[in-house]
Amino acid sequence: DEFRFPGQRLVVGVEASPPLKMFRVPGNLNSSALRSFKATIASRLTCRLFSTAPRLLASERDGVDEIDDPDFFDMVLSKYKHAVSLVEERLIDRLRTDSPYLFKTDKERSAHVSGVMKIVRPCNHMLYVSFPLTRDNGELEVIEGYRAQHSQHRRPCKGGIRYAENVTASEVSALAALMTYKCAIVDVPFGGAKAGIKINPANYSVNELEKITRRFAMELAKKRFLGPGVDVPAPDMGTGEREMSWIADTYAMTYGQGDINSHACVTGKPISQGGIHGRVSATGKGLFHALSYFLNDAYFLSKIELTPGFKDKSFVVQGFGNVGMHASRYLHRQGARLIGVMEKDVSLFSLRGMHPKELEDYKLEHGTLKGFPMADETTDDLFAADCDILIPAAGEKQITKRNAGQVKAKIILEGANGPTTPEADKILIANNRLVIPVISLHGLLSYGLSLSVVASSLLTSCWPGMNVYLCN
């Protein structure tokens, strides 16, 4: 940020991991200007709403493909830039057919398409909040969070809320952009959004997590970053039905009081509060259906020297959470064999195969997969395991140029957002690996259906005899 005073310029702001704030103050800053600066900083650190300004991207400086650890938002935009180069001519051709009188020359059509692509590129809005938390032991702590709205071309904005210590503004901006593209691909009428709070939920009690979640919901609602038809969050990493019910209750009792649709401010709620069956497993099921398409296509499989079908295909999963667990269950039911699981605290390997339900039950009982008796714990990098399918379902930038050359799996099924860096992508393609991108996989249809179910449940609660039909 830049703060300007008469005859002086003050540059503020550095983002790093762990978080770092640096203020560079000119030596000739007078006391009056300094007081103004302190007041401005104090107000902005409490709750800061800003629009993302145009900036020079890494992809426009040196080429993001040459950077092995690119900024996540720059990485997403480099992919967007590549996608634009592939479709730009077709969009111009469509204008010749659909709007021959509105744009009379190819130059006008090209300028219009280029302008629209530039509008779609940046993240429209970013909300930064910080607020105090009184912990159970009486200590005070400052909690930081973000909510990004990438696009409002279709309303509401839609995207999850994650709780993770490494959340940054760049990360939530990138994830919001991906949500826009995912919704557009399957024609779900939402704009993309994402939120994150910089905490490790394992370090907080249930009471503390409820305080954090309800306060964050209030901060979002105050700035119109929460509400039916405006901005509708969902569960993500570190959150679930419990957090969504807290948000829905907070909104309904405050800004949504008197609004019959107030509980539609979030999806992913418990079934008893308007949630839908199948929502929790929807993302994992999306992975399964996308993989099914390729595993039943002899043309694609001949390119990577695999035989059709799931039977006896071995696979390794990174991250046995909501996505990885349910994807494993669907693949196992079709005859595939789970031989490796990578978690943050342990990696498991078994050539005989592991049953996903047994893994799930053990994790629910013990809170970890460490000590699981039906597999061997290993320190080996399972990205290099000899298997047919690799499912990175943990975090972004997991497969880089440092380990991409060691990947032996013929198919990389992306379950996380942006798990493969552009440089790693080049290596995998050069090594004849089939990479199925995350943008085509996630269970977005459940979002639209859950909103419809909320509306129908509200109608039937008011008029019990009414029959409500959901149309797609």
C-alpha positions in Angstrom: 0.0 0.0 0.0 1.1 3.6 -0.5 0.2 6.3 1.9 0.8 9.9 0.7 1.5 12.9 2.8 2.3 16.4 1.6 5.6 16.2 -0.3 6.3 12.7 1.1 5.7 9.1 0.0 5.4 6.2 2.4 5.5 2.6 1.2 4.0 -0.1 3.4 3.5 -3.8 3.3 5.4 -7.1 2.9 3.8 -10.5 3.0 5.8 -13.5 4.0 5.5 -16.9 5.6 5.6 -16.7 8.6 3.6 -13.4 8.5 5.8 -10.3 8.5 4.7 -6.7 8.4 7.4 -4.1 7.5 6.9 -0.4 7.6 9.5 1.8 5.8 9.2 5.3 7.2 11.1 8.3 5.6 13.5 9.9 8.0 12.0 13.4 7.5 8.5 12.4 8.4 7.2 15.1 10.8 5.3 14.3 14.0 1.9 15.3 12.5 2.3 13.1 9.5 3.6 10.3 11.8 0.4 10.5 13.9 -1.7 10.4 10.8 0.3 7.4 9.6 -0.2 5.5 12.9 -4.0 6.2 12.9 -4.3 5.1 9.3 -2.4 1.8 9.9 -4.4 1.1 13.1 -7.7 1.5 11.2 -6.6 -0.6 8.2 -5.2 -3.4 10.4 -8.6 -3.7 12.1 -10.6 -4.3 9.0 -9.2 -3.6 5.5 -11.3 -3.7 2.4 -9.6 -3.2 -0.9 -9.8 -4.0 -4.6 -6.9 -5.9 -6.2 -5.1 -3.4 -8.4 -3.5 -4.4 -11.7 0.1 -5.6 -11.1 3.0 -7.0 -13.0 2.7 -10.7 -12.8 5.6 -13.1 -12.6 4.3 -14.6 -15.8 4.7 -11.2 -17.5 8.2 -10.6 -16.0 10.2 -13.7 -16.7 7.7 -16.4 -17.4 6.2 -18.2 -14.4 7.0 -21.6 -16.0 10.7 -21.0 -15.2 10.0 -20.5 -11.5 9.7 -23.7 -9.5 8.0 -22.1 -6.5 5.8 -19.4 -8.1 3.3 -17.3 -6.3 0.1 -19.3 -6.4 -2.0 -16.5 -7.8 0.6 -15.9 -10.5 0.6 -19.6 -11.2 -3.2 -19.7 -11.8 -3.0 -16.6 -14.0 -0.3 -18.1 -16.1 -2.6 -21.0 -16.8 -5.4 -18.5 -17.5 -3.2 -16.7 -19.9 -2.4 -19.9 -21.7 -6.1 -20.9 -21.9 -6.9 -17.4 -23.4 -4.4 -18.0 -26.1 -6.1 -21.2 -27.1 -9.7 -19.9 -27.3 -9.2 -16.2 -28.4 -9.5 -16.9 -32.1 -12.6 -19.0 -31.6 -14.2 -16.3 -29.6 -13.5 -13.8 -32.3 -15.0 -16.2 -34.9 -18.1 -16.5 -32.7 -18.5 -12.7 -32.7 -18.4 -12.7 -36.5 -21.4 -15.1 -36.4 -23.4 -13.8 -33.4 -22.8 -10.1 -33.6 -21.9 -9.2 -37.2 -23.4 -5.7 -36.9 -22.2 -4.8 -33.4 -18.5 -5.4 -34.3 -17.9 -4.8 -38.0 -14.2 -5.4 -38.3 -11.8 -8.1 -37.0 -9.9 -5.4 -35.2 -13.0 -4.4 -33.2 -13.8 -8.0 -32.4 -10.2 -8.7 -31.3 -10.2 -5.6 -29.1 -13.5 -6.6 -27.5 -12.4 -10.2 -26.8 -9.0 -9.0 -25.4 -10.8 -6.5 -23.2 -13.2 -9.1 -21.8 -10.3 -11.4 -21.0 -8.5 -8.7 -19.1 -11.7 -8.0 -17.1 -11.9 -11.7 -16.1 -8.2 -11.9 -15.0 -7.9 -10.0 -11.7 -9.5 -10.7 -8.4 -12.2 -8.1 -7.9 -12.3 -7.7 -4.2 -10.3 -8.8 -1.1 -11.3 -8.4 2.5 -8.7 -8.6 5.2 -9.8 -8.7 8.8 -8.1 -9.1 12.2 -9.8 -9.3 15.5 -8.9 -10.3 19.1 -9.7 -13.7 20.7 -9.8 -14.3 24.4 -8.6 -17.9 24.8 -9.9 -20.3 27.4 -6.9 -19.6 29.6 -7.5 -15.9 29.5 -4.7 -15.0 27.0 -5.4 -12.6 24.2 -4.6 -13.4 20.6 -5.1 -11.6 17.3 -6.8 -13.7 14.6 -6.3 -12.8 10.9 -8.5 -13.8 8.0 -9.2 -13.1 4.3 -12.2 -13.3 1.9 -11.6 -12.9 -1.8 -14.3 -12.4 -4.4 -12.8 -13.0 -7.8 -15.8 -12.3 -10.0 -19.4 -11.1 -9.6 -20.4 -11.8 -13.2 -22.9 -14.2 -11.8 -24.2 -14.1 -8.3 -23.8 -15.2 -5.6 -20.0 -15.6 -5.2 -19.2 -19.1 -4.1 -16.3 -20.7 -2.4 -15.0 -22.4 0.8 -13.5 -21.2 4.0 -10.3 -22.9 5.1 -8.5 -22.8 8.4 -4.8 -23.2 8.0 -1.7 -21.5 9.4 -0.2 -20.7 6.0 -3.2 -18.9 4.5 -2.2 -15.8 2.5 -4.0 -13.2 0.4 -2.4 -14.6 -2.7 -3.7 -18.1 -1.9 -7.3 -17.1 -1.4 -7.2 -14.9 -4.5 -5.9 -17.9 -6.5 -8.5 -20.3 -5.1 -11.3 -17.7 -5.8 -10.1 -17.5 -9.4 -10.2 -21.3 -9.7 -13.7 -21.3 -8.3 -14.8 -18.9 -11.1 -13.3 -21.1 -13.7 -14.7 -24.3 -12.3 -18.3 -22.9 -12.1 -18.0 -21.5 -15.6 -16.9 -24.9 -17.0 -20.0 -26.7 -15.8 -22.2 -23.7 -16.2 -23.1 -23.4 -12.5 -24.3 -19.8 -12.1 -21.8 -18.5 -9.4 -18.9 -16.2 -9.3 -15.7 -17.5 -7.6 -14.8 -16.7 -4.0 -12.6 -18.1 -1.2 -11.8 -17.4 2.4 -9.1 -18.4 4.9 -8.3 -17.9 8.6 -4.7 -18.1 9.7 -5.0 -20.7 12.4 -4.3 -24.4 13.0 -7.7 -25.6 14.3 -6.0 -28.5 16.2 -4.5 -25.9 18.5 -7.9 -24.5 19.6 -10.8 -25.8 21.7 -14.3 -26.1 20.3 -15.3 -23.0 22.3 -12.5 -21.0 20.8 -13.2 -22.2 17.3 -16.8 -21.2 17.7 -15.8 -17.7 18.8 -13.5 -17.3 15.9 -16.0 -18.6 13.3 -18.9 -16.4 14.6 -16.7 -13.3 14.7 -15.4 -13.9 11.2 -19.0 -14.4 10.0 -19.9 -11.0 11.5 -16.9 -9.3 9.9 -17.9 -10.8 6.5 -21.5 -9.8 6.9 -20.7 -6.2 7.8 -18.8 -5.7 4.5 -21.4 -7.6 2.4 -19.1 -10.5 2.0 -21.7 -12.9 3.3 -25.4 -13.4 2.5 -27.8 -15.3 0.2 -27.5 -14.2 -3.4 -24.4 -12.2 -2.5 -21.6 -14.4 -1.2 -22.1 -18.0 0.0 -19.2 -19.8 1.7 -18.8 -23.6 2.1 -16.5 -26.0 4.0 -12.9 -26.4 3.0 -9.7 -27.5 4.6 -10.1 -27.5 8.4 -13.8 -26.7 8.4 -17.0 -28.7 8.0 -20.7 -28.9 8.9 -20.2 -27.6 12.4 -18.5 -24.3 11.2 -21.1 -23.8 8.5 -23.9 -24.2 11.1 -22.3 -21.6 13.3 -22.0 -19.1 10.4 -25.6 -19.7 9.3 -26.9 -19.2 12.9 -24.8 -16.0 13.4 -26.0 -14.5 10.1 -29.7 -15.5 10.7 -29.7 -14.0 14.2 -28.1 -10.7 13.1 -28.0 -9.3 9.5 -30.3 -12.0 8.2 -33.0 -11.6 10.9 -36.4 -11.7 9.3 -35.1 -13.1 6.0 -36.7 -16.4 5.3 -33.7 -17.3 3.1 -31.1 -16.4 5.7 -29.8 -20.0 6.2 -28.9 -20.0 2.5 -25.9 -17.8 3.4 -23.8 -21.0 3.4 -23.8 -24.5 1.9 -22.4 -27.6 3.5 -24.6 -27.4 6.6 -25.8 -30.4 8.6 -28.7 -32.3 7.0 -31.0 -31.1 9.7 -30.3 -27.5 8.8 -30.8 -27.6 5.1 -27.8 -29.6 4.0 -28.1 -32.4 1.4 -27.0 -36.0 1.4 -23.9 -36.7 -0.7 -22.5 -33.2 -0.3 -19.6 -34.3 1.8 -18.5 -37.0 -0.7 -19.2 -34.9 -3.8 -15.7 -33.8 -4.5 -14.3 -37.3 -4.1 -17.0 -38.6 -6.4 -16.1 -35.9 -8.9 -12.6 -37.3 -9.0 -13.9 -40.8 -9.5 -16.2 -39.8 -12.4 -13.4 -37.9 -14.2 -11.0 -40.8 -13.8 -13.7 -43.2 -15.1 -13.9 -41.2 -18.3 -10.3 -41.7 -19.0 -9.9 -45.2 -17.7 -12.7 -46.3 -20.1 -11.2 -44.6 -23.1 -8.8 -46.9 -25.0 -7.4 -44.0 -27.0 -6.0 -42.1 -24.0 -4.9 -45.3 -22.2 -3.0 -46.5 -25.3 -0.9 -43.3 -25.1 0.3 -44.2 -21.6 0.4 -47.9 -22.0 -2.4 -48.9 -19.6 -5.3 -51.3 -20.1 -8.9 -50.0 -19.6 -10.8 -50.4 -16.4 -10.2 -50.0 -12.6 -9.6 -53.6 -11.9 -6.2 -54.2 -10.2 -5.0 -50.6 -10.8 -2.9 -49.5 -7.9 -3.1 -45.9 -6.5 -1.5 -43.7 -4.0 -3.2 -40.8 -2.2 -1.7 -37.7 -0.6 -4.0 -36.4 2.0 -6.6 -38.7 3.5 -9.2 -36.0 4.3 -12.5 -35.3 2.8 -11.3 -35.5 -0.8 -8.7 -38.2 -0.6 -10.8 -40.5 1.6 -14.0 -40.5 -0.5 -12.0 -40.8 -3.8 -10.3 -43.8 -2.3 -13.6 -45.4 -1.4 -15.1 -45.0 -4.9 -11.9 -46.3 -6.6 -11.7 -49.3 -4.1 -15.3 -50.3 -4.9 -14.4 -50.6 -8.6 -11.5 -52.9 -7.9 -8.6 -50.5 -7.6 -6.0 -51.2 -4.9 -4.9 -48.4 -2.4 -1.2 -49.1 -1.8 0.0 -45.8 -0.3 -1.3 -42.9 1.9 0.6 -39.8 2.7 -0.5 -37.7 5.7 1.3 -34.8 7.4 2.4 -37.0 10.3 2.8 -40.4 8.7 3.0 -42.3 5.4 1.6 -45.8 5.0 2.5 -48.4 2.4 1.2 -51.9 1.6 1.5 -53.8 -1.6 -1.4 -56.0 -0.5 -3.6 -52.9 -0.4 -5.5 -51.1 2.3 -9.3 -50.8 2.8 -10.4 -47.1 2.8 -13.2 -47.9 5.4 -10.7 -49.4 7.8 -8.4 -46.4 7.4 -11.4 -44.0 7.9 -12.5 -45.8 11.1 -9.0 -45.9 12.5 -8.5 -42.1 11.9 -11.9 -41.3 13.4 -11.0 -43.3 16.5 -7.4 -42.1 17.0 -7.3 -38.8 15.2 -4.4 -40.0 13.0 -3.3 -42.8 10.8 -0.1 -43.3 12.8 -0.1 -46.8 14.1 -2.5 -48.3 11.6 -1.9 -52.0 11.9 -2.7 -53.1 8.4 0.1 -51.3 6.6 3.8 -50.4 7.1 4.9 -46.9 8.1 7.5 -45.5 5.7 9.8 -42.5 5.3 10.0 -43.0 1.6 8.6 -40.3 -0.7 5.5 -42.0 -2.0 5.3 -39.5 -4.9 7.9 -41.9 -6.4 6.0 -45.1 -5.6 5.5 -47.6 -8.4 1.7 -47.3 -9.0 -0.7 -46.6 -11.8 -2.6 -43.6 -10.3 -1.3 -40.8 -8.0 -3.9 -38.6 -6.3 -2.4 -35.4 -4.7 -5.3 -34.3 -2.5 -3.6 -32.2 0.1 -2.3 -28.7 -0.9 -1.0 -26.6 -3.7 2.4 -26.9 -5.3 3.1 -30.5 -4.1 4.6 -31.8 -7.4 7.4 -29.5 -8.5 10.4 -29.8 -10.8 12.4 -31.3 -7.9 10.2 -34.5 -7.6 8.2 -34.5 -10.9 10.9 -36.6 -12.6 10.6 -39.3 -10.0 6.8 -39.8 -10.4 6.2 -43.3 -11.8 2.4 -43.2 -11.8 1.0 -43.1 -15.3 -2.0 -41.0 -14.3 -1.9 -37.9 -12.0 -5.4 -37.2 -10.7 -5.4 -33.8 -9.1 -7.6 -33.7 -6.0 -6.2 -30.5 -4.5 -6.2 -27.0 -5.9 -3.1 -26.4 -8.0 -0.9 -29.3 -6.8 1.3 -29.3 -9.8 3.6 -26.3 -10.7 3.9 -25.3 -14.3 7.5 -26.5 -14.4 6.5 -29.9 -13.0 3.7 -30.0 -15.5 6.2 -29.8 -18.4 8.3 -32.6 -16.9 5.2 -34.9 -16.5 4.1 -34.3 -20.0 7.6 -34.9 -21.4 7.6 -38.2 -19.4 4.3 -39.3 -21.0 2.2 -38.9 -17.9 -1.6 -38.2 -18.1 -2.4 -35.2 -15.8 -6.1 -34.8 -15.2 -6.5 -31.2 -13.9 -8.4 -30.3 -10.7 -10.5 -27.7 -12.6 -12.6 -30.4 -14.2 -13.1 -32.6 -11.2 -14.7 -31.1 -8.2 -18.3 -31.7 -7.2 -19.7 -28.2 -8.0 -23.1 -29.4 -8.9 -23.8 -30.2 -5.3 -23.4 -26.5 -4.4 -26.2 -25.5 -6.7 -28.3 -28.4 -5.6 -27.8 -27.5 -1.9 -29.0 -24.0 -2.5 -32.0 -25.3 -4.3 -32.7 -27.7 -1.4 -32.5 -24.8 1.1 -35.1 -22.9 -0.9 -37.4 -25.9 -1.3 -37.2 -26.8 2.4 -38.1 -23.2 3.3 -41.1 -23.3 1.0 -42.3 -26.7 2.4 -41.9 -25.5 6.0 -44.2 -22.5 5.2 -46.7 -24.5 3.1 -46.5 -28.2 4.2 -48.8 -29.3 1.4 -46.7 -27.8 -1.4 -44.8 -30.1 -3.7 -41.5 -28.6 -4.8 -39.6 -29.9 -7.8 -35.9 -29.1 -8.5 -34.9 -28.5 -12.0 -31.4 -28.4 -13.4 
